[in-house]
């Protein structure tokens, strides 16, 4: 990463777009994880709400992806979330979030549409679900923890992230950030 936020090196980057979370929310989630979950909890620095996972993309596409993020999220009213339930899929545990007024959903739809238009993304068949992954596993542990009381919260920005795979897990770096709050 250079000081200006550009990524050097690798011809391909593993990218995704998402909402970073406020520090107070991260504190609450980390405490809840330590009290209620076991196994491979997602570390604090990797907690976020994913808008679109792009996977491995040529580095040259990064400016167009950042432009799509700016167009979809820049100036948009910040979403307001509330954790409403814990859910497990085949490989992750997540907190499902209520999206007050559908603000996050509108940003996700606009972003995904723009990313499809530039040929870097294909939408999933299922509708986008606001959530944050809090646990990873090979076999479902079957946890049924109470939902943490985080109150309502919202991100102040949306970001394009670079995900570098490391032996001890992925390391996420914000490469472009877009302020919310129109």
DRENPA-3360 file (N, C-alpha, C; in nm, 2 decimals, always signed):
BEGIN
1 = XXXXXXXX = +0.08/-0.12/+0.00/+0.00/+0.00/+0.00/+0.09/+0.12/+0.00 ~ +0.06/+0.22/-0.08/+0.13/+0.34/-0.08/+0.05/+0.44/+0.01 ~ +0.11/+0.55/+0.05/+0.05/+0.65/+0.13/-0.08/+0.70/+0.08 ~ -0.09/+0.71/-0.05/-0.21/+0.76/-0.12/-0.32/+0.66/-0.13 ~ -0.30/+0.54/-0.08/-0.40/+0.44/-0.08/-0.40/+0.35/-0.20 ~ -0.30/+0.37/-0.29/-0.29/+0.28/-0.40/-0.22/+0.15/-0.36 ~ -0.25/+0.05/-0.43/-0.19/-0.08/-0.40/-0.08/-0.11/-0.51 ~ +0.04/-0.15/-0.46/+0.15/-0.18/-0.55/+0.17/-0.33/-0.56;
9 = XXXXXXXX = +0.24/-0.37/-0.66/+0.28/-0.51/-0.67/+0.18/-0.59/-0.74 ~ +0.14/-0.70/-0.69/+0.05/-0.80/-0.75/-0.03/-0.75/-0.87 ~ -0.03/-0.83/-0.97/-0.12/-0.80/-1.09/-0.26/-0.82/-1.06 ~ -0.30/-0.90/-0.96/-0.44/-0.93/-0.93/-0.45/-0.90/-0.78 ~ -0.57/-0.85/-0.74/-0.61/-0.82/-0.60/-0.74/-0.89/-0.57 ~ -0.75/-0.94/-0.45/-0.87/-1.00/-0.40/-0.95/-0.89/-0.33 ~ -1.06/-0.85/-0.39/-1.13/-0.73/-0.35/-1.27/-0.75/-0.31 ~ -1.32/-0.67/-0.22/-1.46/-0.67/-0.18/-1.50/-0.52/-0.14;
17 = XXXXXXXX = -1.63/-0.50/-0.14/-1.68/-0.37/-0.09/-1.76/-0.39/+0.03 ~ -1.75/-0.29/+0.13/-1.83/-0.31/+0.25/-1.84/-0.18/+0.33 ~ -1.91/-0.20/+0.44/-1.92/-0.09/+0.54/-1.83/-0.12/+0.66 ~ -1.73/-0.04/+0.69/-1.66/-0.05/+0.82/-1.76/-0.02/+0.93 ~ -1.73/-0.07/+1.05/-1.81/-0.05/+1.17/-1.75/+0.05/+1.27 ~ -1.84/+0.12/+1.34/-1.79/+0.21/+1.44/-1.71/+0.14/+1.55 ~ -1.61/+0.20/+1.61/-1.53/+0.14/+1.72/-1.61/+0.09/+1.84 ~ -1.72/+0.16/+1.88/-1.80/+0.11/+1.99/-1.87/-0.01/+1.96;
25 = XXXXXXXX = -1.92/-0.03/+1.83/-1.98/-0.15/+1.79/-1.88/-0.26/+1.78 ~ -1.76/-0.24/+1.73/-1.66/-0.34/+1.73/-1.63/-0.39/+1.87 ~ -1.62/-0.30/+1.97/-1.59/-0.33/+2.11/-1.70/-0.43/+2.16 ~ -1.83/-0.39/+2.13/-1.94/-0.48/+2.18/-1.94/-0.61/+2.11 ~ -1.91/-0.62/+1.98/-1.90/-0.75/+1.92/-1.79/-0.84/+1.97 ~ -1.67/-0.78/+1.99/-1.56/-0.86/+2.04/-1.59/-0.91/+2.18 ~ -1.65/-0.83/+2.26/-1.69/-0.88/+2.40/-1.79/-0.99/+2.39 ~ -1.89/-0.98/+2.30/-1.99/-1.08/+2.28/-1.93/-1.21/+2.23;
33 = XXXXXXXX = -1.84/-1.19/+2.13/-1.77/-1.31/+2.08/-1.70/-1.39/+2.19 ~ -1.63/-1.32/+2.27/-1.55/-1.39/+2.38/-1.64/-1.45/+2.48 ~ -1.76/-1.40/+2.50/-1.85/-1.46/+2.60/-1.94/-1.56/+2.55 ~ -1.98/-1.56/+2.42/-2.08/-1.65/+2.36/-2.03/-1.75/+2.26 ~ -1.92/-1.72/+2.19/-1.88/-1.81/+2.08/-1.74/-1.87/+2.11 ~ -1.72/-1.98/+2.05/-1.59/-2.05/+2.06/-1.54/-2.07/+1.92 ~ -1.42/-2.12/+1.90/-1.36/-2.15/+1.77/-1.30/-2.03/+1.71 ~ -1.31/-2.03/+1.57/-1.24/-1.92/+1.49/-1.32/-1.80/+1.48;
41 = XXXXXXXX = -1.32/-1.72/+1.58/-1.40/-1.59/+1.57/-1.33/-1.50/+1.47 ~ -1.41/-1.42/+1.40/-1.35/-1.32/+1.31/-1.29/-1.21/+1.39 ~ -1.16/-1.18/+1.37/-1.09/-1.08/+1.45/-1.15/-0.94/+1.43 ~ -1.14/-0.86/+1.53/-1.19/-0.72/+1.53/-1.16/-0.65/+1.40 ~ -1.04/-0.65/+1.35/-1.00/-0.57/+1.23/-1.06/-0.62/+1.10 ~ -1.13/-0.74/+1.11/-1.19/-0.80/+0.99/-1.34/-0.79/+0.99 ~ -1.40/-0.73/+1.10/-1.55/-0.72/+1.11/-1.60/-0.61/+1.02 ~ -1.69/-0.63/+0.94/-1.75/-0.54/+0.84/-1.88/-0.59/+0.79;
49 = XXXXXXXX = -1.96/-0.51/+0.72/-2.08/-0.56/+0.65/-2.04/-0.56/+0.50 ~ -2.04/-0.67/+0.44/-2.01/-0.68/+0.30/-2.12/-0.64/+0.21 ~ -2.09/-0.56/+0.11/-2.18/-0.51/+0.00/-2.17/-0.60/-0.12 ~ -2.04/-0.63/-0.16/-2.02/-0.71/-0.28/-1.88/-0.77/-0.27 ~ -1.87/-0.90/-0.29/-1.74/-0.97/-0.29/-1.70/-0.99/-0.44 ~ -1.59/-0.93/-0.48/-1.55/-0.93/-0.62/-1.45/-1.04/-0.65 ~ -1.38/-1.09/-0.55/-1.28/-1.20/-0.57/-1.15/-1.14/-0.64 ~ -1.08/-1.22/-0.70/-0.95/-1.18/-0.76/-0.98/-1.10/-0.89;
57 = XXXXXXXX = -0.93/-0.98/-0.89/-0.95/-0.89/-1.00/-0.82/-0.83/-1.05 ~ -0.80/-0.80/-1.17/-0.68/-0.73/-1.22/-0.67/-0.59/-1.14 ~ -0.55/-0.56/-1.10/-0.52/-0.44/-1.03/-0.57/-0.31/-1.11 ~ -0.56/-0.33/-1.24/-0.60/-0.21/-1.33/-0.75/-0.18/-1.32 ~ -0.83/-0.27/-1.27/-0.98/-0.25/-1.25/-1.01/-0.16/-1.12 ~ -0.91/-0.15/-1.04/-0.94/-0.08/-0.91/-1.00/+0.06/-0.92 ~ -0.95/+0.14/-1.01/-1.01/+0.28/-1.03/-1.15/+0.27/-1.07 ~ -1.19/+0.19/-1.16/-1.33/+0.18/-1.20/-1.42/+0.12/-1.08;
65 = XXXXXXXX = -1.37/+0.03/-1.00/-1.44/-0.02/-0.89/-1.46/+0.09/-0.79 ~ -1.36/+0.17/-0.76/-1.37/+0.28/-0.67/-1.47/+0.38/-0.72 ~ -1.47/+0.41/-0.85/-1.56/+0.50/-0.91/-1.71/+0.45/-0.89 ~ -1.73/+0.32/-0.90/-1.86/+0.26/-0.88/-1.90/+0.28/-0.74 ~ -1.81/+0.26/-0.65/-1.84/+0.28/-0.50/-1.88/+0.42/-0.47 ~ -1.80/+0.51/-0.53/-1.83/+0.66/-0.51/-1.97/+0.69/-0.56 ~ -2.00/+0.64/-0.68/-2.13/+0.68/-0.74/-2.24/+0.62/-0.67 ~ -2.23/+0.50/-0.61/-2.34/+0.43/-0.54/-2.35/+0.48/-0.40;
73 = XXXXXXXX = -2.24/+0.51/-0.33/-2.25/+0.54/-0.19/-2.22/+0.68/-0.15 ~ -2.15/+0.75/-0.23/-2.10/+0.89/-0.20/-2.22/+0.98/-0.17 ~ -2.23/+1.04/-0.05/-2.34/+1.13/-0.02/-2.47/+1.06/+0.02 ~ -2.48/+0.93/+0.01/-2.60/+0.86/+0.04/-2.62/+0.87/+0.20 ~ -2.74/+0.87/+0.24/-2.76/+0.87/+0.39/-2.71/+0.74/+0.45 ~ -2.64/+0.76/+0.56/-2.58/+0.64/+0.63/-2.69/+0.54/+0.67 ~ -2.67/+0.41/+0.64/-2.76/+0.31/+0.69/-2.77/+0.31/+0.84 ~ -2.88/+0.26/+0.89/-2.89/+0.24/+1.04/-2.92/+0.10/+1.06;
81 = XXXXXXXX = -2.83/+0.03/+1.13/-2.84/-0.11/+1.15/-2.88/-0.15/+1.29 ~ -2.94/-0.27/+1.31/-2.96/-0.32/+1.45/-2.94/-0.47/+1.43 ~ -2.86/-0.53/+1.52/-2.85/-0.68/+1.52/-2.98/-0.74/+1.57 ~ -3.03/-0.84/+1.49/-3.16/-0.89/+1.52/-3.16/-1.04/+1.54 ~ -3.06/-1.11/+1.49/-3.05/-1.26/+1.51/-2.91/-1.31/+1.48 ~ -2.88/-1.43/+1.54/-2.76/-1.50/+1.50/-2.80/-1.61/+1.41 ~ -2.72/-1.64/+1.31/-2.75/-1.74/+1.21/-2.62/-1.81/+1.17 ~ -2.63/-1.94/+1.14/-2.52/-2.02/+1.09/-2.55/-2.07/+0.96;
89 = XXXXXXXX = -2.45/-2.07/+0.87/-2.46/-2.13/+0.74/-2.37/-2.25/+0.74 ~ -2.33/-2.31/+0.63/-2.25/-2.42/+0.63/-2.10/-2.40/+0.68 ~ -2.06/-2.27/+0.67/-1.92/-2.24/+0.71/-1.90/-2.11/+0.80 ~ -2.01/-2.04/+0.82/-1.99/-1.92/+0.90/-2.11/-1.90/+1.00 ~ -2.08/-1.82/+1.11/-2.18/-1.77/+1.20/-2.19/-1.62/+1.17 ~ -2.31/-1.57/+1.17/-2.33/-1.43/+1.14/-2.43/-1.36/+1.23 ~ -2.42/-1.23/+1.24/-2.53/-1.15/+1.30/-2.60/-1.09/+1.18 ~ -2.73/-1.12/+1.17/-2.82/-1.06/+1.07/-2.86/-0.93/+1.12;
97 = XXXXXXXX = -2.86/-0.83/+1.03/-2.89/-0.69/+1.07/-3.02/-0.64/+1.01 ~ -3.10/-0.57/+1.09/-3.21/-0.50/+1.04/-3.16/-0.37/+0.97 ~ -3.21/-0.34/+0.86/-3.17/-0.22/+0.78/-3.28/-0.12/+0.78 ~ -3.28/-0.03/+0.88/-3.38/+0.07/+0.89/-3.40/+0.15/+0.76 ~ -3.52/+0.16/+0.71/-3.55/+0.24/+0.59/-3.49/+0.18/+0.46 ~ -3.42/+0.06/+0.47/-3.37/+0.00/+0.35/-3.25/+0.08/+0.29 ~ -3.19/+0.17/+0.36/-3.08/+0.25/+0.31/-2.96/+0.16/+0.26 ~ -2.92/+0.07/+0.34/-2.81/-0.02/+0.30/-2.84/-0.10/+0.18;
105 = XXXXXXXX = -2.96/-0.15/+0.18/-3.01/-0.23/+0.06/-3.00/-0.14/-0.07 ~ -3.04/-0.02/-0.06/-3.04/+0.07/-0.18/-2.89/+0.09/-0.23 ~ -2.80/+0.11/-0.13/-2.66/+0.13/-0.17/-2.61/+0.00/-0.23 ~ -2.64/-0.12/-0.17/-2.59/-0.24/-0.22/-2.64/-0.27/-0.36 ~ -2.77/-0.24/-0.38/-2.83/-0.26/-0.52/-2.76/-0.17/-0.62 ~ -2.75/-0.04/-0.59/-2.68/+0.05/-0.68/-2.54/+0.01/-0.71 ~ -2.47/-0.03/-0.61/-2.33/-0.07/-0.62/-2.32/-0.19/-0.71 ~ -2.40/-0.30/-0.68/-2.39/-0.42/-0.75/-2.43/-0.40/-0.90;
113 = XXXXXXXX = -2.53/-0.31/-0.92/-2.57/-0.28/-1.06/-2.45/-0.21/-1.13 ~ -2.38/-0.12/-1.07/-2.27/-0.05/-1.13/-2.15/-0.14/-1.16 ~ -2.13/-0.23/-1.06/-2.02/-0.33/-1.07/-2.05/-0.43/-1.19 ~ -2.17/-0.47/-1.20/-2.21/-0.56/-1.31/-2.19/-0.49/-1.44 ~ -2.23/-0.36/-1.45/-2.22/-0.28/-1.57/-2.08/-0.27/-1.62 ~ -1.98/-0.27/-1.53/-1.84/-0.26/-1.57/-1.77/-0.40/-1.59 ~ -1.85/-0.50/-1.56/-1.81/-0.64/-1.58/-1.72/-0.70/-1.48 ~ -1.73/-0.65/-1.35/-1.64/-0.70/-1.25/-1.72/-0.78/-1.14;
121 = XXXXXXXX = -1.85/-0.80/-1.16/-1.93/-0.86/-1.06/-2.05/-0.93/-1.12 ~ -2.09/-1.04/-1.06/-2.22/-1.11/-1.10/-2.29/-1.13/-0.97 ~ -2.42/-1.07/-0.97/-2.50/-1.09/-0.85/-2.54/-1.23/-0.82 ~ -2.55/-1.26/-0.69/-2.60/-1.39/-0.65/-2.75/-1.40/-0.67 ~ -2.80/-1.52/-0.68/-2.94/-1.54/-0.71/-3.03/-1.50/-0.59 ~ -2.97/-1.52/-0.47/-3.04/-1.48/-0.35/-3.03/-1.33/-0.32 ~ -3.13/-1.27/-0.26/-3.12/-1.13/-0.23/-3.01/-1.10/-0.13 ~ -2.95/-0.98/-0.14/-2.85/-0.93/-0.05/-2.91/-0.93/+0.09;
129 = XXXXXXXX = -2.83/-0.98/+0.19/-2.87/-0.98/+0.33/-2.77/-0.90/+0.41 ~ -2.81/-0.79/+0.48/-2.72/-0.72/+0.56/-2.68/-0.81/+0.68 ~ -2.55/-0.83/+0.70/-2.51/-0.92/+0.81/-2.36/-0.89/+0.83 ~ -2.31/-0.94/+0.94/-2.16/-0.94/+0.96/-2.12/-1.08/+1.01 ~ -2.02/-1.13/+0.94/-1.97/-1.26/+0.98/-1.89/-1.25/+1.11 ~ -1.92/-1.33/+1.21/-1.85/-1.32/+1.34/-1.77/-1.45/+1.37 ~ -1.79/-1.56/+1.29/-1.73/-1.68/+1.33/-1.72/-1.77/+1.20 ~ -1.61/-1.84/+1.19/-1.58/-1.93/+1.07/-1.56/-2.07/+1.13;
137 = XXXXXXXX = -1.61/-2.17/+1.06/-1.59/-2.31/+1.10/-1.60/-2.41/+0.99 ~ -1.55/-2.53/+1.02/-1.56/-2.64/+0.92/-1.69/-2.72/+0.94 ~ -1.72/-2.74/+1.07/-1.85/-2.80/+1.10/-1.93/-2.71/+1.19 ~ -2.06/-2.71/+1.16/-2.15/-2.62/+1.23/-2.14/-2.65/+1.38 ~ -2.12/-2.55/+1.46/-2.11/-2.58/+1.61/-2.25/-2.58/+1.67 ~ -2.35/-2.52/+1.60/-2.49/-2.52/+1.65/-2.51/-2.42/+1.77 ~ -2.43/-2.31/+1.77/-2.45/-2.21/+1.87/-2.59/-2.15/+1.86 ~ -2.64/-2.11/+1.98/-2.77/-2.04/+1.98/-2.75/-1.92/+2.08;
145 = XXXXXXXX = -2.65/-1.83/+2.06/-2.63/-1.73/+2.15/-2.74/-1.62/+2.15 ~ -2.75/-1.55/+2.26/-2.84/-1.43/+2.25/-2.78/-1.33/+2.16 ~ -2.86/-1.24/+2.10/-2.81/-1.14/+2.02/-2.75/-1.03/+2.10 ~ -2.63/-0.98/+2.07/-2.57/-0.87/+2.15/-2.65/-0.75/+2.14 ~ -2.65/-0.67/+2.25/-2.73/-0.55/+2.25/-2.63/-0.44/+2.21 ~ -2.63/-0.41/+2.08/-2.54/-0.31/+2.02/-2.62/-0.18/+2.00 ~ -2.75/-0.18/+2.02/-2.83/-0.06/+1.99/-2.83/-0.04/+1.84 ~ -2.88/+0.07/+1.80/-2.87/+0.10/+1.65/-2.74/+0.17/+1.62;
153 = XXXXXXXX = -2.69/+0.14/+1.50/-2.56/+0.20/+1.47/-2.55/+0.21/+1.32 ~ -2.46/+0.29/+1.27/-2.44/+0.31/+1.13/-2.30/+0.34/+1.09 ~ -2.26/+0.30/+0.98/-2.12/+0.33/+0.93/-2.12/+0.48/+0.89 ~ -2.00/+0.54/+0.89/-1.98/+0.67/+0.84/-1.93/+0.67/+0.70 ~ -1.89/+0.55/+0.65/-1.84/+0.54/+0.51/-1.86/+0.40/+0.46 ~ -1.83/+0.39/+0.33/-1.83/+0.26/+0.26/-1.69/+0.25/+0.21 ~ -1.64/+0.13/+0.18/-1.50/+0.11/+0.14/-1.48/+0.00/+0.04 ~ -1.38/+0.01/-0.04/-1.32/-0.10/-0.12/-1.21/-0.15/-0.04;
161 = XXXXXXXX = -1.21/-0.29/-0.01/-1.11/-0.35/+0.06/-1.02/-0.44/-0.02 ~ -0.90/-0.46/+0.01/-0.81/-0.56/-0.04/-0.80/-0.67/+0.06 ~ -0.82/-0.79/+0.03/-0.81/-0.90/+0.12/-0.68/-0.99/+0.08 ~ -0.58/-0.98/+0.16/-0.46/-1.06/+0.14/-0.46/-1.18/+0.22 ~ -0.45/-1.30/+0.16/-0.46/-1.42/+0.23/-0.32/-1.45/+0.29 ~ -0.32/-1.48/+0.42/-0.20/-1.51/+0.49/-0.21/-1.65/+0.56 ~ -0.10/-1.71/+0.60/-0.11/-1.84/+0.67/-0.20/-1.83/+0.80 ~ -0.20/-1.71/+0.87/-0.28/-1.70/+0.99/-0.41/-1.63/+0.97;
169 = XXXXXXXX = -0.46/-1.63/+0.84/-0.59/-1.57/+0.81/-0.58/-1.45/+0.72 ~ -0.69/-1.41/+0.67/-0.69/-1.29/+0.58/-0.66/-1.16/+0.65 ~ -0.60/-1.07/+0.58/-0.57/-0.94/+0.63/-0.64/-0.84/+0.53 ~ -0.73/-0.76/+0.59/-0.81/-0.66/+0.51/-0.75/-0.52/+0.52 ~ -0.74/-0.46/+0.41/-0.69/-0.32/+0.40/-0.78/-0.24/+0.32 ~ -0.83/-0.12/+0.37/-0.91/-0.03/+0.30/-0.82/+0.04/+0.19 ~ -0.86/+0.03/+0.06/-0.79/+0.09/-0.04/-0.86/+0.22/-0.10 ~ -0.99/+0.23/-0.07/-1.07/+0.35/-0.11/-1.18/+0.36/-0.01;
177 = XXXXXX = -1.21/+0.48/+0.04/-1.32/+0.50/+0.13/-1.40/+0.62/+0.08 ~ -1.53/+0.60/+0.10/-1.63/+0.70/+0.05/-1.72/+0.74/+0.17 ~ -1.72/+0.87/+0.19/-1.81/+0.92/+0.31/-1.95/+0.91/+0.27 ~ -2.03/+0.87/+0.37/-2.18/+0.86/+0.36/-2.24/+0.99/+0.43 ~ -2.36/+1.01/+0.42/-2.43/+1.11/+0.49/-2.50/+1.22/+0.42 ~ -2.55/+1.19/+0.30/-2.61/+1.29/+0.22/-2.74/+1.34/+0.28;
% end
